Amino acid sequence: MMKIGIDTGGTFTDFVWLDAGGRLHIFKERSTPDDPSRSILHGLVAMAVPEETAVIHGSTVATNAILERRGARTALITTRGFGDVLAIGRQNRPDIYALVARKAAPLIPDRWRFEVSERVSAEGEILTPLQESDLEPILAAIAGEAIESVAVCLLFSYLRPDHERQIAAVLQPGAAETEPEERPLYLSLSTEILPEYREYERTATTVLNAYVAPLMSRYLRRLDRQIGRRSLSIMQSNGGLISAATAGAQAARTALSGPAGGVVGARFIAGQAGFDHIITFDMGGTSTDVALCPGRLPTTSHGEIAGLPLRLPIIDIHTVGAGGGSLASVDAGGALQVGPESAGADPGPACYPRPAVVPGKRDDPAGDRLSRVTVTDANLVLGRLDADHFLGGQMRLNRAAARAALAGLAANMKVSSPEAAAWGVIQVANAHMERAIRKISVERGFDPRAFTLIPFGGAGPLHACELAANLRIPRVLIPPIPGVLSALGMLVADPAKDYSQTILRTLSASDQITTPWLAAHFAPLRERALAEMAAEGHDTGSLALQLGVDMRYRGQSHELALRLNEPEEPGPGLAALFHEAHRRRYGYALEAEAVELVTIRLLAERPGTPPALPLLEPAGDPVSAAEIGRKAAWFDGRATETRLYDRERLRPGHRIGGPAVVFQYDTTTVIPPGWTGEIDRLGNLLLAIVT
């Protein structure tokens, strides 16, 4: 089956096409932030992708709408007395030294937050029936304010969804008989998006979904029409695929789809090479995403985006604002800053080619662009990037423009040369990324020395070895196509859907998954999973169902998530499993304390067959055949003669030593002095410090 993975990034849109013969083809196209579908269509035409090819897409539409606060006009309907939940939020203080803490405004203003008379108890009993008369003035206000989307989140509705469904029937009469685009309103019900406790997080997540669903739905419908007969699937934040229709209705599930694709792709490549414990390092144009995979895909249900909770299953990724396009500047105290602001795809780094402009125009972006320094400009001036070998020579970089921009920064930094300023930019960017890796490893009790670093993204291999040396990570594995690895991850991902339900019940010592009361709670999740996966065209007989539970000691405010397998014969109870998990995570267990089961979870996956990676023939020529020149590049604060290699010519058995720079179409790899590398049979470049 032919399929193509497409990852829309801040600077480039990446394509990996698996053709009918099982061969992989890659392509990069400048992103079009005003309409991401334009770059996608350009890429499909440029690669001559047949219409029989399935399209798998990682989208930033939902992410950018949240970050830029340009979502749909959204209203909230909630239980009377709880309209201010969004505004109150939590007492967390991200900036503990701010004398006057300022919270971001809620996505929904006060006048669009409506309350209805109804009440469900903490045990799920209806105390006050819904008064449908309350909805009449709300409907009038929604129509008068041109509201596009409505989030419905009622108190304790995760235990009793009746009232939310009743509201949906009033707001969307006859919804079952009409297509989504024909309905006057988009509806997001908390009982469908997040049927879990914690009122603020449930409300905020439902609102996030309602806020971006109209934009995502319209974008996907338009893209689906434009790509012709090709089927369209969407990457989720949890590393699984869903249909375009589901992604439009539950758009919040796609908020981190691009980074998730990278982790899935890195695990696939590392697994093929025989490495299970990896740290993924995805450095793109705008940000860097890191994740620690201790033999499994790291997932969490406690995410955050733009300071707002996103309590949906996602791959546990930590992001910092340091990418190739991150801007460098000197602050009021004279300190060098790098990021989080980025030059993005337009205008991009100073060294990027730009369209012709009319000199002297007030809105001419050229002068502004040429005065702003990015990490990419610094790498070019230091000789780590090459003007003639970017994107396989298809995009020539302007070194003079980069050096001019860095000359201005050097004057502000009071250093002697543009190269000295560029070296400082690289060190500050590396420090940001090193802290990010420490946060997901050392701060969580993992020793980085037991892992292999997998760098990817357009800029990851430029910085990987220096980060690994600082963190004492022994190996760096550069995949064959690191610059488009997120798109490859979309090709190898499996269709998957997550389900959850809060229970809040104290466990007995003998309770197991098969205990009747717990099996009865899992049954509706199973039925829904099978029905929805079948509706998306998947054979339910081939589905793999993974069960999970969130548990805690009574009195704790946060839970531990455990993955479970249904035992064929009686084994240790759930409470015993939790004690052991708590001991592994925190170093102790309180076995005399009562254990609460908070939430049950179910993941339905349809396992697929990933593409087979071809084995390369051993090298027939010496490694010197892959050498394409030498030039000066900066290492350890000074210029050093450096060998240049063409990765296309490197074959298994070839060994190269640093300092060296390896060029390929989708990225550039920097090998510092004291490092050595070799090519394995799969085409991976394995790097290690010389001992």
Secondary structure, 3 states (H helix, E strand, C coil): CCEEEEEECCCEEEEEEECCCCCEEEEEEECCCCCHHHHHHHHHHHCCCCCCCEEEEECCHHHHHHHHCCCCCEEEEEECCCCCHHHHCCCCCCCCCCCCCCCCCCCCCHHHEEEECCEECCCCCEEECCCHHHHHHHHHHHHHCCCCEEEEECCCCCCCCHHHHHHHHHHCCCHHHCCHHHCCCEEEEHHHHCCCCCHHHHHHHHHHHHHHHHHHHHHHHHHHHHCCCCCEEEECCCCCEEEHHHHHHCHHHHCCHHHHHHHHHHHHHHHHHCCCEEEEEEECCCCEEEEEEECCCCEECCEEECCEEECCCEECCEEECCCCCEEEEECCCCCEEEEEEECCCCCCCCCCCCCCCCCCCCCCCHHHHHCCEEHHHHHHHCCCCCCCCHHHHCCCCCHHHHHHHHHHHHHHHCCCCHHHHHHHHHHHHHHHHHHHHHHHCHHHCCCHHHCEEEEECCCHHHHHHHHHHHHCCCEEEECCCHHHHHHHHHHHCCEEEEEEEEEEEECCCCCCCCCHHHHHHHHHHHHHHHHHHHHCCCCHHHCEEEEEEEEEECCCCCCEEEEECCCCCCCCCHHHHHHHHHHHHHCCCCCCCCEEEEEEEEEEECCCCCCCCCCCCCCCCCHHHHEEEEEEEEECCEEEEEEEEEHHHCCCCCEEECCEEEECCCCEEEECCCEEEEECCCCCEEEEECC
